[in-house]
Amino acid sequence: MADMPADSRSLRFTKGHGTENDFVVLADVDARLDLDADLTRRLADRHAGIGGDGVIRVVPTASADEESVRALADRAPWFMDYRNADGSVAEMCGNGTRVFATFLRREGIETADEFEIATRAGIKGIRFEGDLVATHMGPWRLADEDRARADGFDALVHVAGHGDPWSALSVDMGNPHTVVALPEGVDLDGLDLLHVPEVRPVPPHGTNVEFVRLVGPAHITMRVHERGVGETRSCGTGVCAAALATSFWAGDPEPTRDWTVDVPGGRLRVRALPGHQVELAGPAALVADGEVDLSAL
C-alpha cells in the first residue's frame, strides 16, 4: 500500500489518471501525513516533482479535518482529500473520484462493485461497470436560475485574443463552473487557455471555465481551464456542467438522457438523472507506484 514509510524524508505514492486528468495519490491510512499547500505544490510540480493536476490523499473519513466530512464516516469510511496543483483545497474532483475508487479496489480496501466515498462536496456513490467507473455526482443547480431562465446566461467570459466577451452559464456541481457555448466561427482548438479566462461578475471563490461545441445529438466536445490548475486534459465536474448547460440551452430544463462528452484526454458519459442529479462514467488508470525523496523536492 502506498503509505508513508518509516523514513519520513520519503513518501510512497501512486500515479493515476482519468481521461488524462492526472493525480498523485497518497495513502494515509493512519492519518499521519500533513498535506499542506507547499507539499502539494511540490508533489504536483511537473518539472521538479512527480507532476499532476492535483493530489489525492486517501484517509479515513473519521480522521478528516472538517467536521462536516467526519459526519459522513458512517456511510463512507474513506475520504478523498483533494488538493489542486497550486495547493488550494478543493471540494471534489469528478475524474479524481474514479482514480480514488480504483485505488481502493486495487489495494483491497474496498472490494464491492458499488460503494460510497466521502468528499468535501458530500457522499459520492461509485459503481464499477466493466472498463468504466461511474460516479453518482449528486445534485447540481444553476447558480442564478432566475437570470438563466430569463436571459439564457448569467455571466460573461473573456479569453485573451478575442475582442468581445461571450455569454456563459454558471453551474454549481458542488464546485463552481462557468460554461461557454462558443459562437460559430470560433475555433475551440485555437483558444488560448494559457491565461486565466476573465469572468464577470467575478466568482467569489473562483471558477472552472468550460468551452463547449455541439457536434451532434447529445454529443459535445469541450476544453476546460480549471481553477487553481490551468488547462487540463479533462475535468469530471466540468464535463457534467458542460453537458447540463448545453441541455438547458437546448430547452430541456429537467434533462434525463445520456450525453457523450469528448475532451482532449478521451471520452466520458454524463447521465442526467431525475431530481437534478447526475452521474459521470469513464475510465480510470493507475500507471505507476513509487517513492519520492521529499528532501529533493
Disulfide bonds with the S-S distance in Angstrom:
none
